[in-house]
Amino acid sequence: MSGEPTSGANRRTLFKHLLIVVGMFGFGYLMVPIYDVLCDITGLNGKTGVISESDSRQLQVDEQREVVVEFVSVINAGGQWEFRPVQARMTVRPGKLYTTSYYARNLSGNPAVGQAVPSVAPTVASKYFNKTECFCFTRQVFAVDGDKDMPLTFVIDPGLPRSVETVTLSYTFFDTGEQPDEQQPRNSAAGAPPAAADSDNG
């Protein structure tokens, strides 16, 4: 007789725990769209704008103002890459389109797929930093010892607050762990000079 209340209590406890687990999974799935919305509003984690090149040409260039853009590279812990900006910094005018690039080389000894995750500082600048082309838009496929000169084309909106004189664009590069698709084009041979690999991109 005394075992029945205990059994009922155990069932209630188990049911509560199941509800908690289901709730945690549901919250985890909801966090993705919520996080994306917050990133769009605040610019956290590199949620910069994307603009077409034709639209960027419509922006009014501020000839009276200069902004320093710093380019930073970070390799995710344990990543076997060579990864760096071709230019460490540029002085740009808001409203004008600029192109630079990052260089990456696969040092893992195996084919690899890399992905770059951007971040921008100060946070307020994220809403005014627009890209027309960026290697971060897609995963990058590397052959064994393959390398790439990866272009980045951007424009800073003239609405950037005047208090912001320097913008830092940082990319963290990591191995996605995916197997490269054999149909993907192979990369350039190792050791190609970074600047010469994509000289037509300005």
Buried (B, 14 or more C-beta within 10 A) or exposed (E): EEEEEEEEEEEEEEEEEEEEEEEEEEEEEEEEEEEEEBBEEEBBBBBBBEBEEEEBEEBEEBEEBEBEBBBBBBBBEEBEBBBBBBBEBBEBBBBBBBBBBBBBBBBBEEBBBBBBBBBBBEEBBBBBBBBBBBBBEEBBBBBBBBBBBBBBBBBBBBEBEEEBEEBBBBBBBBBEEEEBEEEBEEBBEBEBEBEEBBEEBE
